[in-house]
Amino acid sequence: MKKALIIIVFGIISFACEEDFNPYGEFKEKYILNCVLRGDSTIQVAALTKSYDPANFNPNLISEDVSIIGADIRILIGDSVYVFKDSTSNRADTTRYKTPFRFYYNKNLQLVPNKNIEVEALLPGGRRIRSSSRTPPKIIFDQRSSDVISSQSTNILQFIWNISFNGQYFDPRMIFTYSKNTNGASEIFTKEVPLKYITEGGSETPIFPQVGVQSILNVEKAAITKALNEISEGDPNKQNYSIYEYASVKVMALDVNLSRYYSTTSGSLDDLTVRIDEKDYTNIEGGYGIFASYIEGEYKIKFLPSYIQSFGYKILITD
Protein backbone atom coordinates (compact mmCIF):
# COMPACT_ATOMS: atom_id res chain seq x y z
CA MET A 1 0.00 0.00 0.00
CA LYS A 2 2.95 2.28 -0.17
CA LYS A 3 1.70 3.44 -3.59
CA ALA A 4 -1.48 4.62 -1.88
CA LEU A 5 0.47 7.00 0.28
CA ILE A 6 2.66 8.05 -2.61
CA ILE A 7 -0.53 9.14 -4.40
CA ILE A 8 -1.48 11.14 -1.31
CA VAL A 9 1.92 12.85 -1.19
CA PHE A 10 1.93 13.77 -4.87
CA GLY A 11 -1.64 14.98 -4.54
CA ILE A 12 -0.50 17.27 -1.75
CA ILE A 13 2.45 18.53 -3.80
CA SER A 14 0.03 19.77 -6.47
CA PHE A 15 -2.58 20.91 -3.91
CA ALA A 16 -3.92 24.43 -4.51
CA CYS A 17 -1.93 25.09 -7.66
CA GLU A 18 -5.30 25.74 -9.24
CA GLU A 19 -6.71 27.67 -6.30
CA ASP A 20 -10.49 28.04 -6.14
CA PHE A 21 -11.55 31.66 -6.52
CA ASN A 22 -14.58 33.83 -7.14
CA PRO A 23 -14.40 34.86 -10.84
CA TYR A 24 -16.36 38.01 -10.06
CA GLY A 25 -14.20 39.12 -7.11
CA GLU A 26 -10.80 40.79 -6.87
CA PHE A 27 -7.92 38.41 -7.49
CA LYS A 28 -5.41 38.18 -4.67
CA GLU A 29 -2.15 36.33 -5.18
CA LYS A 30 -1.68 33.52 -2.66
CA TYR A 31 1.42 31.47 -1.93
CA ILE A 32 1.29 27.70 -1.49
CA LEU A 33 3.88 25.60 0.34
CA ASN A 34 3.59 21.82 0.42
CA CYS A 35 6.03 19.62 2.31
CA VAL A 36 5.39 16.12 3.65
CA LEU A 37 8.43 14.76 5.49
CA ARG A 38 8.98 11.03 5.00
CA GLY A 39 10.02 8.73 7.80
CA ASP A 40 11.18 6.04 5.37
CA SER A 41 13.77 8.18 3.57
CA THR A 42 16.43 10.82 4.23
CA ILE A 43 15.48 12.64 1.01
CA GLN A 44 12.80 15.27 1.70
CA VAL A 45 10.99 17.39 -0.90
CA ALA A 46 9.03 20.66 -0.81
CA ALA A 47 7.10 22.54 -3.50
CA LEU A 48 6.47 26.28 -3.52
CA THR A 49 4.06 27.93 -5.93
CA LYS A 50 1.40 30.64 -6.16
CA SER A 51 -2.17 31.06 -7.32
CA TYR A 52 -2.98 32.60 -10.68
CA ASP A 53 -5.88 34.31 -12.41
CA PRO A 54 -6.83 32.70 -15.74
CA ALA A 55 -8.38 35.24 -18.11
CA ASN A 56 -11.10 32.86 -19.28
CA PHE A 57 -11.82 31.31 -15.84
CA ASN A 58 -10.37 28.05 -17.13
CA PRO A 59 -7.19 27.12 -15.23
CA ASN A 60 -6.30 24.45 -17.79
CA LEU A 61 -5.56 27.17 -20.34
CA ILE A 62 -2.59 28.33 -18.26
CA SER A 63 0.56 26.55 -19.44
CA GLU A 64 3.12 28.72 -17.64
CA ASP A 65 4.60 27.13 -14.54
CA VAL A 66 3.98 29.40 -11.53
CA SER A 67 6.45 27.67 -9.22
CA ILE A 68 8.50 30.07 -7.12
CA ILE A 69 12.27 29.87 -7.44
CA GLY A 70 14.94 31.53 -5.35
CA ALA A 71 13.22 31.01 -2.00
CA ASP A 72 14.97 30.05 1.24
CA ILE A 73 13.26 26.99 2.75
CA ARG A 74 14.41 25.61 6.09
CA ILE A 75 13.26 22.82 8.39
CA LEU A 76 13.95 23.16 12.12
CA ILE A 77 14.05 20.07 14.36
CA GLY A 78 15.31 20.84 17.84
CA ASP A 79 18.68 22.59 17.47
CA SER A 80 19.19 21.31 13.91
CA VAL A 81 18.46 23.39 10.81
CA TYR A 82 18.09 21.76 7.39
CA VAL A 83 18.40 24.07 4.38
CA PHE A 84 16.67 22.98 1.17
CA LYS A 85 18.20 23.38 -2.29
CA ASP A 86 16.19 24.06 -5.43
CA SER A 87 16.19 21.68 -8.37
CA THR A 88 14.15 20.53 -11.38
CA SER A 89 12.83 17.23 -12.69
CA ASN A 90 11.45 16.26 -16.08
CA ARG A 91 7.68 15.90 -16.16
CA ALA A 92 6.12 12.59 -17.08
CA ASP A 93 3.18 14.47 -18.61
CA THR A 94 4.00 17.55 -20.73
CA THR A 95 0.50 17.98 -22.14
CA ARG A 96 0.01 21.20 -20.20
CA TYR A 97 3.32 22.31 -18.72
CA LYS A 98 6.32 22.09 -21.04
CA THR A 99 9.01 23.16 -18.59
CA PRO A 100 10.57 20.87 -15.95
CA PHE A 101 8.91 20.54 -12.54
CA ARG A 102 10.56 22.78 -9.93
CA PHE A 103 11.02 21.72 -6.34
CA TYR A 104 13.24 22.05 -3.26
CA TYR A 105 15.00 19.17 -1.51
CA ASN A 106 17.31 18.08 1.29
CA LYS A 107 19.10 14.73 1.08
CA ASN A 108 20.13 14.34 4.72
CA LEU A 109 17.04 14.78 6.87
CA GLN A 110 16.17 11.71 8.90
CA LEU A 111 12.96 12.00 10.91
CA VAL A 112 12.82 11.00 14.56
CA PRO A 113 9.51 9.91 16.12
CA ASN A 114 7.63 12.26 18.45
CA LYS A 115 9.60 15.44 17.65
CA ASN A 116 8.44 19.00 17.01
CA ILE A 117 9.20 20.11 13.47
CA GLU A 118 8.95 23.55 11.86
CA VAL A 119 9.24 24.89 8.33
CA GLU A 120 9.90 28.44 7.20
CA ALA A 121 10.02 29.75 3.65
CA LEU A 122 11.45 33.20 2.90
CA LEU A 123 10.08 34.27 -0.48
CA PRO A 124 12.17 36.34 -2.93
CA GLY A 125 10.08 39.44 -2.13
CA GLY A 126 10.79 39.17 1.60
CA ARG A 127 7.52 37.57 2.68
CA ARG A 128 7.68 34.63 5.11
CA ILE A 129 5.31 31.72 5.40
CA ARG A 130 5.70 29.04 8.03
CA SER A 131 4.14 26.06 9.74
CA SER A 132 4.77 23.51 12.47
CA SER A 133 3.84 19.92 13.23
CA ARG A 134 4.98 16.97 15.30
CA THR A 135 6.17 13.63 14.01
CA PRO A 136 4.11 10.62 15.14
CA PRO A 137 5.39 8.54 18.08
CA LYS A 138 7.13 5.26 17.37
CA ILE A 139 4.83 2.48 16.18
CA ILE A 140 4.59 -0.28 18.80
CA PHE A 141 3.07 -3.61 17.80
CA ASP A 142 0.91 -5.43 20.31
CA GLN A 143 2.30 -8.70 21.67
CA ARG A 144 -0.89 -10.44 20.52
CA SER A 145 0.23 -9.99 16.90
CA SER A 146 0.96 -13.16 14.93
CA ASP A 147 4.68 -13.93 14.76
CA VAL A 148 4.88 -17.24 12.89
CA ILE A 149 3.53 -18.44 9.53
CA SER A 150 3.24 -22.20 9.23
CA SER A 151 0.97 -24.91 7.90
CA GLN A 152 -0.73 -24.91 11.31
CA SER A 153 -1.35 -21.16 11.46
CA THR A 154 -4.89 -19.96 12.05
CA ASN A 155 -7.04 -18.93 9.09
CA ILE A 156 -6.55 -15.24 9.97
CA LEU A 157 -3.20 -13.73 10.93
CA GLN A 158 -3.71 -10.57 12.95
CA PHE A 159 -1.38 -7.65 13.53
CA ILE A 160 -2.16 -4.85 16.00
CA TRP A 161 -0.35 -1.58 16.75
CA ASN A 162 -0.80 1.53 18.88
CA ILE A 163 -2.82 4.68 18.08
CA SER A 164 -1.23 8.02 19.02
CA PHE A 165 -4.34 10.21 18.77
CA ASN A 166 -8.00 9.97 17.82
CA GLY A 167 -8.47 10.08 14.07
CA GLN A 168 -4.93 8.98 13.20
CA TYR A 169 -4.59 7.40 9.75
CA PHE A 170 -2.36 4.48 8.82
CA ASP A 171 -1.16 2.89 5.59
CA PRO A 172 -0.33 -0.79 6.31
CA ARG A 173 0.90 -3.56 4.06
CA MET A 174 2.40 -7.04 4.31
CA ILE A 175 5.33 -8.06 2.12
CA PHE A 176 7.84 -10.87 1.77
CA THR A 177 11.16 -10.99 -0.06
CA TYR A 178 12.40 -13.75 -2.34
CA SER A 179 15.15 -14.44 -4.85
CA LYS A 180 14.92 -16.18 -8.19
CA ASN A 181 17.85 -17.98 -9.78
CA THR A 182 17.96 -17.64 -13.55
CA ASN A 183 20.91 -19.24 -15.37
CA GLY A 184 23.09 -18.93 -12.30
CA ALA A 185 22.20 -15.30 -11.59
CA SER A 186 19.98 -14.38 -8.64
CA GLU A 187 17.51 -11.51 -8.62
CA ILE A 188 15.77 -10.24 -5.49
CA PHE A 189 12.08 -9.31 -5.51
CA THR A 190 9.42 -8.26 -3.04
CA LYS A 191 5.82 -9.39 -3.10
CA GLU A 192 2.92 -7.60 -1.42
CA VAL A 193 0.35 -9.89 0.16
CA PRO A 194 -3.34 -8.95 -0.12
CA LEU A 195 -5.72 -9.22 2.79
CA LYS A 196 -7.70 -11.78 0.86
CA TYR A 197 -8.87 -12.81 -2.59
CA ILE A 198 -12.47 -12.58 -3.73
CA THR A 199 -14.07 -14.27 -6.71
CA GLU A 200 -15.44 -11.88 -9.35
CA GLY A 201 -16.60 -12.95 -12.79
CA GLY A 202 -15.03 -16.35 -12.42
CA SER A 203 -11.59 -15.02 -11.46
CA GLU A 204 -9.95 -14.19 -8.15
CA THR A 205 -9.27 -10.54 -7.34
CA PRO A 206 -6.79 -9.50 -4.63
CA ILE A 207 -8.05 -7.06 -1.97
CA PHE A 208 -5.25 -4.94 -0.53
CA PRO A 209 -5.28 -2.78 2.62
CA GLN A 210 -6.46 0.83 2.33
CA VAL A 211 -5.35 3.95 4.17
CA GLY A 212 -7.61 4.32 7.19
CA VAL A 213 -7.97 4.78 10.94
CA GLN A 214 -7.94 1.09 11.88
CA SER A 215 -4.84 0.00 13.82
CA ILE A 216 -5.26 -3.65 12.97
CA LEU A 217 -4.44 -5.74 9.93
CA ASN A 218 -6.17 -9.09 9.30
CA VAL A 219 -4.56 -11.21 6.61
CA GLU A 220 -6.05 -14.52 5.50
CA LYS A 221 -3.56 -17.37 5.56
CA ALA A 222 -5.04 -18.50 2.22
CA ALA A 223 -3.96 -15.15 0.74
CA ILE A 224 -0.37 -15.72 1.90
CA THR A 225 -0.41 -19.21 0.39
CA LYS A 226 -1.74 -17.90 -2.91
CA ALA A 227 0.78 -15.05 -3.01
CA LEU A 228 3.59 -17.55 -2.50
CA ASN A 229 2.24 -19.74 -5.30
CA GLU A 230 1.94 -16.75 -7.64
CA ILE A 231 5.67 -15.96 -7.68
CA SER A 232 6.42 -19.19 -9.55
CA GLU A 233 3.17 -19.60 -11.45
CA GLY A 234 3.80 -21.49 -14.69
CA ASP A 235 7.40 -22.31 -13.75
CA PRO A 236 8.00 -25.99 -12.91
CA ASN A 237 11.48 -25.25 -11.48
CA LYS A 238 10.39 -24.37 -7.95
CA GLN A 239 13.87 -25.03 -6.58
CA ASN A 240 15.05 -21.85 -8.26
CA TYR A 241 13.05 -19.79 -5.75
CA SER A 242 14.27 -18.93 -2.26
CA ILE A 243 12.09 -17.18 0.31
CA TYR A 244 13.65 -14.99 2.97
CA GLU A 245 12.98 -16.28 6.48
CA TYR A 246 10.97 -13.25 7.64
CA ALA A 247 7.97 -11.54 6.10
CA SER A 248 7.16 -7.99 7.24
CA VAL A 249 4.15 -5.92 8.14
CA LYS A 250 5.04 -2.30 7.45
CA VAL A 251 2.84 0.49 8.74
CA MET A 252 3.05 4.15 7.82
CA ALA A 253 1.66 6.31 10.62
CA LEU A 254 0.44 9.76 9.57
CA ASP A 255 0.80 12.75 11.86
CA VAL A 256 -2.10 14.99 12.96
CA ASN A 257 -1.87 17.35 9.97
CA LEU A 258 -1.55 14.60 7.36
CA SER A 259 -4.39 12.66 8.98
CA ARG A 260 -6.59 15.76 8.92
CA TYR A 261 -5.68 16.41 5.30
CA TYR A 262 -6.57 12.88 4.31
CA SER A 263 -9.80 12.97 6.31
CA THR A 264 -10.79 16.27 4.65
CA THR A 265 -10.03 15.25 1.08
CA SER A 266 -11.03 11.57 1.14
CA GLY A 267 -14.42 10.00 1.65
CA SER A 268 -16.81 7.62 -0.02
CA LEU A 269 -17.12 9.58 -3.26
CA ASP A 270 -16.58 7.84 -6.55
CA ASP A 271 -15.12 9.25 -9.77
CA LEU A 272 -18.54 10.40 -10.98
CA THR A 273 -19.38 12.42 -7.87
CA VAL A 274 -18.77 16.16 -7.61
CA ARG A 275 -18.78 18.01 -4.30
CA ILE A 276 -19.56 21.71 -4.42
CA ASP A 277 -18.80 22.29 -0.72
CA GLU A 278 -15.40 20.60 -0.46
CA LYS A 279 -12.87 22.65 1.53
CA ASP A 280 -9.13 22.90 1.06
CA TYR A 281 -7.17 21.88 4.13
CA THR A 282 -4.21 24.09 5.02
CA ASN A 283 -1.95 24.55 8.03
CA ILE A 284 0.44 27.11 6.50
CA GLU A 285 0.62 30.46 8.29
CA GLY A 286 0.57 33.33 5.79
CA GLY A 287 -0.24 31.06 2.87
CA TYR A 288 -1.84 27.80 1.84
CA GLY A 289 -0.79 24.18 1.59
CA ILE A 290 0.28 21.56 4.09
CA PHE A 291 3.30 20.77 6.23
CA ALA A 292 3.16 17.28 7.73
CA SER A 293 5.04 14.04 8.29
CA TYR A 294 4.74 10.30 8.59
CA ILE A 295 6.92 7.56 10.04
CA GLU A 296 7.14 3.85 9.30
CA GLY A 297 7.17 0.90 11.66
CA GLU A 298 7.98 -2.72 10.83
CA TYR A 299 6.98 -6.00 12.41
CA LYS A 300 8.65 -9.26 11.32
CA ILE A 301 6.88 -12.60 11.02
CA LYS A 302 8.85 -15.82 10.69
CA PHE A 303 8.16 -18.40 7.98
CA LEU A 304 8.66 -21.92 9.32
CA PRO A 305 10.99 -23.83 6.94
CA SER A 306 8.55 -26.73 6.53
CA TYR A 307 5.85 -24.36 5.26
CA ILE A 308 8.13 -22.79 2.64
CA GLN A 309 9.53 -26.16 1.58
CA SER A 310 5.99 -27.44 0.98
CA PHE A 311 5.90 -25.16 -2.11
CA GLY A 312 9.14 -26.67 -3.40
CA TYR A 313 11.05 -23.49 -2.47
CA LYS A 314 14.23 -23.04 -0.46
CA ILE A 315 14.32 -20.83 2.62
CA LEU A 316 17.00 -18.24 3.29
CA ILE A 317 17.89 -18.11 6.98
CA THR A 318 18.97 -14.63 8.11
CA ASP A 319 21.05 -13.72 11.13
C-alpha positions, 0 to 999 in steps of 0.5 A: 500500500505504499503506492497509496500514500505516494498518491497522497503525497503527490496529490498534496504537492500539487494541492492548490496550484489551481486555487479556487476563486470567485471569478467576479471578485478581486484576485489576490495572489496567494502562496502555497507551500507543500512539504510532507516529510517522510520517515522512510527516507532521508530525502525530503521534498518541498514545493512552492508555488502561487495562485494565478488568475486565468483570463477565461476562468479556465485554469487548464488554459494556463501553461506557464509554470507558476512555481516560485524559485529563489526562496529560502526553505528551512526545516527546524528540528530541535537545534538542527536546521536543514536548508533545502536546495532548489532543483528541477525534474522532467515531467512525465506528462507535458501535455500542459506544462512544457518546462521541468517541474521545480522543487526544493530538496534536502538529502540528509534529513532523517525523521525522529519519532515524536519530535516537534518540526517547523518549516519556514520559507522566505520568499524572494520578495521578503515575505515569510510563510511558516508552519509547524507539526509533530512527528508521530510517536514510534509504532509499537506492535501489540504482543498479541500480533501473529509472529509465525507463519506455518501450515498450522497457522490460524485462518486469519493472521492478525497484527495490531499496533498503537494509536497516538491520537483519535483520528490517526490514519495508517497505511499498512501492508504485508510483504515478503522478499524472495530471490529467483535464480535464472541461469546462475544469476539471482535476482531479489524481488518483493511481493505484497500480500493482499488481505484476501482474494475474492471471486469476481466474474469467475476469477480471483481478485486481490483485496489490498489494505487501504489507508484508514484509521484502523490500527489492525491488519487481518490477513487470511492465511489462504492469501499468503499461500496464494501469493507464495504460489503466484511468484512461480506460477507457470514455472516448474522449477520451484527449486530456483526460488528462495524465500527470505525467512521473515515476512514484514508488516510495514505500517506508515503512521500519519501525523495529525496534519496529514491525517486531517488532510486525508480525512478532509479530502477523502471520503466515499465519493466515486469518480462520478461524484462532484462536491460543491462544498469541499474545503481545502485543508491548510496549516500554512501560516501566511499562505496555503498548503500543508506541512506534515510528516509520517513515520514507518514501523515494521513487524517481522513474522517468521516463515517456518521452513517446513511451510516454505519447503511445501511449495518446493522453495528453499528458505534463506535463513537470516542472522 
